[in-house]
Each structure stands twice: as structure tokens, then as C-alpha cells.
Amino acid sequence: MLLEALPPDSILSRTIYQDQTIKTVLFGFQSGQELSEHTASVPAVLHFLQGEAEVILGNEHHQAQAGTWIHIPASLPHSIHASQETLMLLTLIRSGEGDS
């Protein structure tokens, strides 16, 4: 495990880099935890570092494991459900022209 023990009842998230165009957040999930369906106003990339998870993009289901990269277009509904203890990097890509 790259981080301290994951909290049992919450998802760990730590911003590890942020500037005008990119924000990178490390997420840690215990087995069974999930991020419910939501959207982002900017494109994003998920990079799974450890574990396994199901990622739902719109109506498409994807299995992710260590080494998986997934691109999420802006405004696409998506959710993540960890089937094992999982570490994931989220990178939000802003244009730098008024995106938040």
C-alpha cells in the first residue's frame, strides 16, 4: 500500500498536484466503496495503480485494474465501484481559459 491505511467508511482523496491546467488527485477505496454517478465539467483521465474496480461511463461498463487508463469526456456521467482495495489517480484537464 502506498498510503497509510485507508479509512474504513470513507474514500481517501489527496490532491497531489494542481496548476492552471491540470489537477491530479490520488484516491484510495476500500473494497466495496464507490463514487456514485456524477459528471465533471472538464475532461479527465483515470489511472488505476492498485486493485480492481468497475467503472461505468454513461451506459458502458469497464473493468479496471492496475495499469488501466480511462479517458472521461467532460459532462459524461460516470461512477466507480471498487471490488478490491484500490488506488487511482484522477487527472482533470482544464483548458486554462476559464474552466474551473
PyMOL CGO cylinders between C-alpha atoms (Angstrom):
from pymol import cmd
from pymol.cgo import CYLINDER

trace = [
    CYLINDER, 0.00, 0.00, 0.00, 1.36, 3.40, -0.97, 0.3, 1, 1, 1, 1, 1, 1,
    CYLINDER, 1.36, 3.40, -0.97, -0.51, 5.34, 1.72, 0.3, 1, 1, 1, 1, 1, 1,
    CYLINDER, -0.51, 5.34, 1.72, -1.42, 4.93, 5.32, 0.3, 1, 1, 1, 1, 1, 1,
    CYLINDER, -1.42, 4.93, 5.32, -4.28, 2.51, 5.96, 0.3, 1, 1, 1, 1, 1, 1,
    CYLINDER, -4.28, 2.51, 5.96, -7.43, 3.55, 4.14, 0.3, 1, 1, 1, 1, 1, 1,
    CYLINDER, -7.43, 3.55, 4.14, -10.29, 4.73, 6.33, 0.3, 1, 1, 1, 1, 1, 1,
    CYLINDER, -10.29, 4.73, 6.33, -12.97, 2.01, 6.59, 0.3, 1, 1, 1, 1, 1, 1,
    CYLINDER, -12.97, 2.01, 6.59, -16.03, 4.18, 5.96, 0.3, 1, 1, 1, 1, 1, 1,
    CYLINDER, -16.03, 4.18, 5.96, -14.84, 6.89, 3.58, 0.3, 1, 1, 1, 1, 1, 1,
    CYLINDER, -14.84, 6.89, 3.58, -12.86, 7.36, 0.40, 0.3, 1, 1, 1, 1, 1, 1,
    CYLINDER, -12.86, 7.36, 0.40, -9.41, 8.86, 0.78, 0.3, 1, 1, 1, 1, 1, 1,
    CYLINDER, -9.41, 8.86, 0.78, -8.62, 11.69, -1.65, 0.3, 1, 1, 1, 1, 1, 1,
    CYLINDER, -8.62, 11.69, -1.65, -5.45, 13.77, -1.73, 0.3, 1, 1, 1, 1, 1, 1,
    CYLINDER, -5.45, 13.77, -1.73, -4.63, 16.47, -4.24, 0.3, 1, 1, 1, 1, 1, 1,
    CYLINDER, -4.63, 16.47, -4.24, -1.03, 15.80, -5.25, 0.3, 1, 1, 1, 1, 1, 1,
    CYLINDER, -1.03, 15.80, -5.25, -0.61, 18.44, -7.97, 0.3, 1, 1, 1, 1, 1, 1,
    CYLINDER, -0.61, 18.44, -7.97, -2.54, 21.46, -9.19, 0.3, 1, 1, 1, 1, 1, 1,
    CYLINDER, -2.54, 21.46, -9.19, -1.84, 24.34, -11.55, 0.3, 1, 1, 1, 1, 1, 1,
    CYLINDER, -1.84, 24.34, -11.55, -3.88, 26.39, -14.05, 0.3, 1, 1, 1, 1, 1, 1,
    CYLINDER, -3.88, 26.39, -14.05, -4.38, 23.47, -16.47, 0.3, 1, 1, 1, 1, 1, 1,
    CYLINDER, -4.38, 23.47, -16.47, -4.11, 20.21, -14.50, 0.3, 1, 1, 1, 1, 1, 1,
    CYLINDER, -4.11, 20.21, -14.50, -5.28, 18.89, -11.16, 0.3, 1, 1, 1, 1, 1, 1,
    CYLINDER, -5.28, 18.89, -11.16, -4.21, 15.41, -10.04, 0.3, 1, 1, 1, 1, 1, 1,
    CYLINDER, -4.21, 15.41, -10.04, -5.90, 13.67, -7.12, 0.3, 1, 1, 1, 1, 1, 1,
    CYLINDER, -5.90, 13.67, -7.12, -4.95, 10.32, -5.57, 0.3, 1, 1, 1, 1, 1, 1,
    CYLINDER, -4.95, 10.32, -5.57, -7.99, 8.28, -4.49, 0.3, 1, 1, 1, 1, 1, 1,
    CYLINDER, -7.99, 8.28, -4.49, -7.99, 5.27, -2.16, 0.3, 1, 1, 1, 1, 1, 1,
    CYLINDER, -7.99, 5.27, -2.16, -11.02, 2.99, -1.92, 0.3, 1, 1, 1, 1, 1, 1,
    CYLINDER, -11.02, 2.99, -1.92, -11.67, 0.07, 0.40, 0.3, 1, 1, 1, 1, 1, 1,
    CYLINDER, -11.67, 0.07, 0.40, -13.28, -2.97, -1.23, 0.3, 1, 1, 1, 1, 1, 1,
    CYLINDER, -13.28, -2.97, -1.23, -16.98, -2.28, -1.83, 0.3, 1, 1, 1, 1, 1, 1,
    CYLINDER, -16.98, -2.28, -1.83, -16.74, 1.52, -1.75, 0.3, 1, 1, 1, 1, 1, 1,
    CYLINDER, -16.74, 1.52, -1.75, -17.97, 3.61, -4.64, 0.3, 1, 1, 1, 1, 1, 1,
    CYLINDER, -17.97, 3.61, -4.64, -18.23, 7.07, -6.10, 0.3, 1, 1, 1, 1, 1, 1,
    CYLINDER, -18.23, 7.07, -6.10, -21.85, 7.40, -7.18, 0.3, 1, 1, 1, 1, 1, 1,
    CYLINDER, -21.85, 7.40, -7.18, -22.75, 8.67, -10.63, 0.3, 1, 1, 1, 1, 1, 1,
    CYLINDER, -22.75, 8.67, -10.63, -21.62, 12.23, -11.28, 0.3, 1, 1, 1, 1, 1, 1,
    CYLINDER, -21.62, 12.23, -11.28, -20.17, 14.41, -14.05, 0.3, 1, 1, 1, 1, 1, 1,
    CYLINDER, -20.17, 14.41, -14.05, -17.17, 16.69, -14.38, 0.3, 1, 1, 1, 1, 1, 1,
    CYLINDER, -17.17, 16.69, -14.38, -17.12, 19.99, -16.28, 0.3, 1, 1, 1, 1, 1, 1,
    CYLINDER, -17.12, 19.99, -16.28, -13.70, 19.16, -17.79, 0.3, 1, 1, 1, 1, 1, 1,
    CYLINDER, -13.70, 19.16, -17.79, -12.17, 16.04, -19.38, 0.3, 1, 1, 1, 1, 1, 1,
    CYLINDER, -12.17, 16.04, -19.38, -10.50, 13.61, -17.01, 0.3, 1, 1, 1, 1, 1, 1,
    CYLINDER, -10.50, 13.61, -17.01, -8.15, 10.63, -17.06, 0.3, 1, 1, 1, 1, 1, 1,
    CYLINDER, -8.15, 10.63, -17.06, -8.28, 7.80, -14.52, 0.3, 1, 1, 1, 1, 1, 1,
    CYLINDER, -8.28, 7.80, -14.52, -5.11, 5.77, -13.96, 0.3, 1, 1, 1, 1, 1, 1,
    CYLINDER, -5.11, 5.77, -13.96, -5.52, 2.73, -11.72, 0.3, 1, 1, 1, 1, 1, 1,
    CYLINDER, -5.52, 2.73, -11.72, -2.42, 1.98, -9.66, 0.3, 1, 1, 1, 1, 1, 1,
    CYLINDER, -2.42, 1.98, -9.66, -3.60, -0.92, -7.49, 0.3, 1, 1, 1, 1, 1, 1,
    CYLINDER, -3.60, -0.92, -7.49, -6.66, -3.12, -7.06, 0.3, 1, 1, 1, 1, 1, 1,
    CYLINDER, -6.66, -3.12, -7.06, -9.72, -3.63, -9.25, 0.3, 1, 1, 1, 1, 1, 1,
    CYLINDER, -9.72, -3.63, -9.25, -12.83, -1.58, -9.88, 0.3, 1, 1, 1, 1, 1, 1,
    CYLINDER, -12.83, -1.58, -9.88, -15.83, -1.34, -12.17, 0.3, 1, 1, 1, 1, 1, 1,
    CYLINDER, -15.83, -1.34, -12.17, -16.09, 1.97, -13.98, 0.3, 1, 1, 1, 1, 1, 1,
    CYLINDER, -16.09, 1.97, -13.98, -19.39, 2.93, -15.60, 0.3, 1, 1, 1, 1, 1, 1,
    CYLINDER, -19.39, 2.93, -15.60, -19.17, 5.57, -18.33, 0.3, 1, 1, 1, 1, 1, 1,
    CYLINDER, -19.17, 5.57, -18.33, -22.66, 6.50, -19.48, 0.3, 1, 1, 1, 1, 1, 1,
    CYLINDER, -22.66, 6.50, -19.48, -24.12, 3.04, -20.25, 0.3, 1, 1, 1, 1, 1, 1,
    CYLINDER, -24.12, 3.04, -20.25, -20.77, 1.29, -20.74, 0.3, 1, 1, 1, 1, 1, 1,
    CYLINDER, -20.77, 1.29, -20.74, -19.26, -0.93, -18.05, 0.3, 1, 1, 1, 1, 1, 1,
    CYLINDER, -19.26, -0.93, -18.05, -15.46, -1.31, -17.84, 0.3, 1, 1, 1, 1, 1, 1,
    CYLINDER, -15.46, -1.31, -17.84, -13.27, -3.42, -15.57, 0.3, 1, 1, 1, 1, 1, 1,
    CYLINDER, -13.27, -3.42, -15.57, -10.17, -1.57, -14.37, 0.3, 1, 1, 1, 1, 1, 1,
    CYLINDER, -10.17, -1.57, -14.37, -7.06, -2.98, -12.71, 0.3, 1, 1, 1, 1, 1, 1,
    CYLINDER, -7.06, -2.98, -12.71, -3.52, -1.83, -12.04, 0.3, 1, 1, 1, 1, 1, 1,
    CYLINDER, -3.52, -1.83, -12.04, -2.23, -0.19, -15.22, 0.3, 1, 1, 1, 1, 1, 1,
    CYLINDER, -2.23, -0.19, -15.22, -5.65, 0.68, -16.68, 0.3, 1, 1, 1, 1, 1, 1,
    CYLINDER, -5.65, 0.68, -16.68, -6.10, 4.19, -18.12, 0.3, 1, 1, 1, 1, 1, 1,
    CYLINDER, -6.10, 4.19, -18.12, -9.58, 5.56, -18.85, 0.3, 1, 1, 1, 1, 1, 1,
    CYLINDER, -9.58, 5.56, -18.85, -10.41, 8.87, -20.55, 0.3, 1, 1, 1, 1, 1, 1,
    CYLINDER, -10.41, 8.87, -20.55, -13.68, 10.54, -19.50, 0.3, 1, 1, 1, 1, 1, 1,
    CYLINDER, -13.68, 10.54, -19.50, -15.01, 13.35, -21.71, 0.3, 1, 1, 1, 1, 1, 1,
    CYLINDER, -15.01, 13.35, -21.71, -16.45, 16.41, -19.97, 0.3, 1, 1, 1, 1, 1, 1,
    CYLINDER, -16.45, 16.41, -19.97, -20.09, 16.06, -18.86, 0.3, 1, 1, 1, 1, 1, 1,
    CYLINDER, -20.09, 16.06, -18.86, -20.23, 12.25, -19.29, 0.3, 1, 1, 1, 1, 1, 1,
    CYLINDER, -20.23, 12.25, -19.29, -21.99, 10.63, -16.31, 0.3, 1, 1, 1, 1, 1, 1,
    CYLINDER, -21.99, 10.63, -16.31, -19.69, 8.11, -14.62, 0.3, 1, 1, 1, 1, 1, 1,
    CYLINDER, -19.69, 8.11, -14.62, -19.29, 6.09, -11.43, 0.3, 1, 1, 1, 1, 1, 1,
    CYLINDER, -19.29, 6.09, -11.43, -16.64, 3.86, -9.84, 0.3, 1, 1, 1, 1, 1, 1,
    CYLINDER, -16.64, 3.86, -9.84, -17.13, 0.78, -7.64, 0.3, 1, 1, 1, 1, 1, 1,
    CYLINDER, -17.13, 0.78, -7.64, -14.05, -0.83, -6.05, 0.3, 1, 1, 1, 1, 1, 1,
    CYLINDER, -14.05, -0.83, -6.05, -14.13, -4.62, -5.93, 0.3, 1, 1, 1, 1, 1, 1,
    CYLINDER, -14.13, -4.62, -5.93, -10.81, -4.66, -4.03, 0.3, 1, 1, 1, 1, 1, 1,
    CYLINDER, -10.81, -4.66, -4.03, -8.76, -2.11, -2.12, 0.3, 1, 1, 1, 1, 1, 1,
    CYLINDER, -8.76, -2.11, -2.12, -7.95, 0.29, -4.96, 0.3, 1, 1, 1, 1, 1, 1,
    CYLINDER, -7.95, 0.29, -4.96, -5.64, 3.25, -5.60, 0.3, 1, 1, 1, 1, 1, 1,
    CYLINDER, -5.64, 3.25, -5.60, -6.43, 5.53, -8.53, 0.3, 1, 1, 1, 1, 1, 1,
    CYLINDER, -6.43, 5.53, -8.53, -5.03, 8.78, -9.90, 0.3, 1, 1, 1, 1, 1, 1,
    CYLINDER, -5.03, 8.78, -9.90, -7.57, 11.24, -11.29, 0.3, 1, 1, 1, 1, 1, 1,
    CYLINDER, -7.57, 11.24, -11.29, -6.25, 13.95, -13.60, 0.3, 1, 1, 1, 1, 1, 1,
    CYLINDER, -6.25, 13.95, -13.60, -8.61, 16.79, -14.50, 0.3, 1, 1, 1, 1, 1, 1,
    CYLINDER, -8.61, 16.79, -14.50, -7.57, 18.63, -17.66, 0.3, 1, 1, 1, 1, 1, 1,
    CYLINDER, -7.57, 18.63, -17.66, -8.55, 22.27, -17.84, 0.3, 1, 1, 1, 1, 1, 1,
    CYLINDER, -8.55, 22.27, -17.84, -8.10, 24.45, -20.90, 0.3, 1, 1, 1, 1, 1, 1,
    CYLINDER, -8.10, 24.45, -20.90, -6.82, 27.33, -18.80, 0.3, 1, 1, 1, 1, 1, 1,
    CYLINDER, -6.82, 27.33, -18.80, -9.39, 29.58, -20.42, 0.3, 1, 1, 1, 1, 1, 1,
    CYLINDER, -9.39, 29.58, -20.42, -11.96, 29.99, -17.67, 0.3, 1, 1, 1, 1, 1, 1,
    CYLINDER, -11.96, 29.99, -17.67, -12.51, 26.31, -16.77, 0.3, 1, 1, 1, 1, 1, 1,
    CYLINDER, -12.51, 26.31, -16.77, -12.94, 25.58, -13.09, 0.3, 1, 1, 1, 1, 1, 1,
]
cmd.load_cgo(trace, "trace")
